[in-house]
Amino acid sequence: MANVRNLKKDINYVLGDIIEAVYVWEYSNTDKDTKKSEAIIDEAIETFDLLIAKVNKAQVEDKKAHFKSITAELEEKGRALIEKINKLS
């Protein structure tokens, strides 16, 4: 099922890029407190675990709608995390 494989890759790439962006911010702002940035990383990891669990859910009535909702949730949560990165000071 290529759709599931691609969705898992998208989840991995999006959240991995967000975590990488936080690490870049931390590296370029070594004089600032990293508690907020570490919280963003933790939230990204929790989101990853949640979305992968939803993708792996076996008993779903409408698979197409299920995967679309996961994709929408990934986009929504990804944008929220990016906003949090942009607000770091």
Sequence and secondary structure as in RCSB ss.txt:
>XXXX:A:sequence
MANVRNLKKDINYVLGDIIEAVYVWEYSNTDKDTKKSEAIIDEAIETFDLLIAKVNKAQVEDKKAHFKSITAELE
EKGRALIEKINKLS
>XXXX:A:secstr
 HHHHHHHHHHHHHHHHHHHHHHHHHHHTTTS  HHHHHHHHHHHHHHHHHHHHHT    S HHHHHHHHHHHHH
HHHHHHHHHHHH  
